[in-house]
């Protein structure tokens, strides 16, 4: 999927023009009444584990392209799992993305890509869900140092927790320039309960190996009584077999149709190889139908 992929009014009478890299800004007049938890957002599962990273293999790698490429292609929520290495300092470049093994990408690298993205796309709201923060040794993770690094480099962009109750319109008026949500484990979030959000509530099938049929049955059960949309929540829409993560973009497009019930009830839909499919458009366009 190229970064200039767009939908225009000439292609459909129901969908206004937007580009994937700037869809939130492009569609602001149509989605501004929604709260963050009401938005359907395509999310990157295990972002930082991609085929352009210094190290990858078919078993641990869940995405095709870089963090910036996913931003440019409409992804607005990112699942981060980072591991700290004692002896490499305590700044953000000592935290490496991992999924069993490391990819060679650092937290600092990902956040720098986000800064460059915002220079060109100021209307986009991004959620970083720090799912896991672990240590490579028996030494404790230096949460305070990580917090200080985040506040030093990105503090002025952080959206406070209290904004969860506001519409996108209200956020832009009350918090101009603040368009980054960082959700984190308790050890980090409790250091600043104003600007660090609690870790995103997630729904996962609960087993390492699963296929599309099993996943659909699980999602069906969850969507009968989904979590409240007062806060963002995430559905892990992923499959896995002995060869590694599966690509189920076509299935997701069918299950989560633009005008379907699942999209109406959804928040973040986290999946693998997310720039291979037009499913991102399903998520974006479903927001135009939400009240």
N, C-alpha and C positions, 0 to 999 in steps of 0.2 A: 504494500500500500504506500503510495507516494505521499510526501508531505503536503502537496498542493491539492489533495483530494478535497472536493467541495461539493455541495449540493446547492443548486440555484433554482430560482423561481421558474426558469424555463424548463426544468426537468420535472417539476411537480408543482401543482397549483396549491398544495397544502403546506409546503415546507419553504420557509424563507431562505435566502442565501446565507451560507456560512462556510467557513473553512475549518478544517480540523484543528489547526494550530491555534485558532482564535475563536472557537465556537461559543464560549461563554460570553465574550464581549460582543460577538456578532448577533447573538440571540438574546441579549440582555432585556430588551423590551418585551420579550415573550416569556422569559423565565424569572424575571426580577421579583415576582410575587412569591416565589417558592423559598422555603427555608433550606438550609444545606442538607438536612436529613431527608428532605422530600425529593431531592434530585436523584435521578438515575445516573450513576457514574460508572464508566468502564474503568476497572482497576487492574493493575499489573501485579499478578501473583509472583512472589520471589523476584521482584525487580532487582537489578544488580547482578543477576545470574543470566547472562546473555551470551550469544555466540560471537560478539565482538569484544568480549572481555579478554584479558590476558590468558585466562585459563577457562576452558569449558569442556564438557563432554555430554553425551546424550542423556546420561542418568541424572545429572545435577542441574542442567541448564533448562530454564523455564521460559526464556524469552529469546527472540531472534536478534534484536538490535539494541542500541544504547538507550540510556535513560532519556537523552535529548530527543532521540528519534521517536520514542513513545510519547513524549510531551507534544511533539509536533503532529502526532497522529491521533490526538484527541484524548489520550489517557489522562485522567485527573486525580486518580488515587493510586498510591504506590505502597506496596507491602515491603518493608525493609527488615532484613534480618542481618545484624552486624555483630562481628566478633572483635574484641579488643585484644591487642598483642602487647604484653608487658615488654619493655625494652625498646619500643618504637615511639615512646612519648605518650602523652595523654590528650593530644589534640585530636581533631576530627579525622586526620589522615592516619591515625593508628587504629581505626575501626574499619574492618574489611567485611564486605558482603560474603555471606556463606550460605550454602545449602548442603550440609554434610562437609563439603570441601569449600575452600575459598575460590572466588573468581578472580581475585587480583584487583577488583575495583574497591575504592574507598568511599566512605560516607562523605568526606570532603569533596571528592570528585563529583559525586552525584549532586550535591548541593550547589556546587559551582555551575554545573550545567543548568540547574534551575534558575540561577541568577541571570545567566545569559539568555535563557528563554524569556524571562520577564522583560528584558530590555526591548523585546520586539512584540510581546503579547501581554500588556499590562492588565488586561481585563480578565485574566484567567485565575481561578481559585484552585489551589492544589492541596491535597491531603497527603501527608506522609504518616503512615502507620508503622511505628517502630515496634513490630511484632515481637522481636527477640533482640536482646542485647546480652551477650555472654562474654566470658573471658576465656582465653586460650590456655590459661593456667589456673592454679589454685588461688591466684591473687584476685581480689575483689575488683569488679568493674569500677573505674573512676567516674561515677555518675556526675559528681560535682564538676569535674573538669570538662566532661562532655557538655553539660549544661552551660558552662561558661563560654565554651567555644560556639555553641549554637546562638546564645544571646549576643555574643560579640559580632558574629557574622550575619545573623538573620533576625535578631530580636525585633528590629523595627518593622519587620514584615509579618510577625506572628499575630494571628487573629485570636482574641481572647475566647475562653470557653463560653462566656456569657452570650456570645454572638450566635450560639446554636438556636436561640429563640427568635432570632431576627430573620427577616427576608433578605434576599440578595440585594434588593434595592436599599433596604435599611443599612445593611453592612457597608455598602459603597458610600453612603452618606455619613455614617457615624465613624467608620474606620477606613478612610481613604488610604490606599497604599498598603493596607494589611490584607494579604491574600494567601497566607500560608497557615495551614493547620498542622501542628505536630502532635500526634497522639502517641503516648509512650507508656511503658511499664510503670508501675507505682513508684519504684525507686527514683525514677527521673521525673515523672509527672508531679510528685509531691514536693519537689524542690521549687516549683512555681505553679500553684494551682490557678493562677490568673491566665497565664499564656500557654501552659502545656495541658492538653486535653488527655483524659483517661484513654487507655487503649481502646481501639474500636471493637465493639461487640461483634463477634464473628460466628458464623454458622458453617460447620465443616462436617463432612460425612463421618469422620471419626475413625477412618482406617487408611492405611498407607496405599493399598491397592484397591482400585475401584474402576468400573467401566461406566460408559455413558448411560446404560439402562439403570444401573444402581444409583447413579447420581441424579437422574431425572426423578426417580422415586423419592429420593431424599429431599430434593428441592420441593417437590409437590407437597410433602408433609410439612416442611418449614413454612411454605407460603399459605398454608391453611391458617396459621396464626403467627405471622412474622413479627419480629421485634418492632417496637415503636419507632416511628420516624422523627421523634423529637430530637434524636441524635443520629448521626450517620451510623449505619451498621453494614457489615460485609457478608456476602454469600461467597464462599469458596467454591466456585464452579469449575472444578478441576478433576481430571482423571489421571490415573497412574498405573503403569504395568511394569513388568520386569525390564523393559527397555527404557523406561523413563516416563516423563509427563506426556500426556496426549494432547493432540490438537483437535478440539471439538467446537471450533468456531461456527461451523454450519449448524450443528445441533443447537447451540446457544441462540443463534438467530431465529431458529424455529420455535424454541421454547419461550424465548423472551421477545415475542413479536412487538413491534413498536406500539401497537394499540392494545396489547394483551394485558390480562389481569396481573401477570407476574411483574411486568414493567411498572405498572401503576403502584404496586406495593413495594418495589425495590428501592434500594439505596446504592450501595457499592456492589458491583458484580465483578469479582476478582477471578481472572482466568489466565491461562498460559498462552504464549505465542500470540499476543493480543493485537499485533499489527498485521497478521496474515488475513484478517477477516473484516468484513463490513459490519460486524456486530457492533462496533463502536457507534456507527450511525443509528442503529436501533435504539441504543441508550440515549443518545443526544436527542433524537426526534421524539422519543416518548415524553421528554420533559415538556414539549410543546402542548401536550394533551392533559397535563396535570393541573388541577384546580388549586 
